Amino acid sequence: MTKPDFPSKGAFHDTLTSTNDRRHEGADLSSNTQRLYVDRVAKFAQYFGKSPELLGPEDVRTYQLKT
């Protein structure tokens, strides 16, 4: 069985790093702010019928224009 060929650096690595950074930033937010953030992200994901992890900047722009 061969291992999948994953890049050690690059866009995938940068995405994971920024996701982890955002996760740590959330520790400084009030519980109300965190609830509102999660609610908005859920609505964004529901609009496209996809996980927010699969959506990108162009989807954000589309969502902002349509809602």
N, C-alpha and C positions, 0 to 999 in steps of 0.2 A: 504494500500500500504506500503510495507517495503522499508526501505532505503538500498541502496547498502552498502556492507561492505567494506569500504576503510580503508587501514592501516593509522594510524595517523603518523607513522614514518616509516623509512625503505627506500628501493630502490626508490620507487615512490617519496617520499619526497625529497630524496637526488638529484634526477634528476631535480625536479622542482627548488630546491635551486640552483643547479649549472647552470641551464638555466637562472635563474634570475641574477646570478652573471655575466655570460657572457654577458647578455643584458646590464648591467651597465658598463662593461668593454668597450663595443663598443662606449660609449660616448666619450672616449679619442682617438678614431681612426679618421683619416682624412676622409673626404667624399669619396675620391678616394679609400682608403683602404676598407671602408664599402661597396662601390659598387662592388669592386673585390671579397670581401668575399661573398656577397649575390650571385653574379654570380657563384662562385665556388660551393657554397652549392646547388644552383639550378641545376647545371650540375650533381652533385653527386646524388641528388634526382631523376632527370630524368633518370639517368643510371639504377636505380633500379625500377623506376616507382612507387615510394612511397614517402610519406612525410618524410623529414629528421628527424622528431620526432620519426618515426617508425624504424629508422636505428640505428645500434650500432657499436661498435668498430670492430667487425668482418667484417661488411660491408665496413668500412673505409679501412681495410686491403685489402679486395677483390678489391675494387675500385682502390687503389693505385697500385696493381699488374696488373690489366687489362688495365689501361690507361697510 
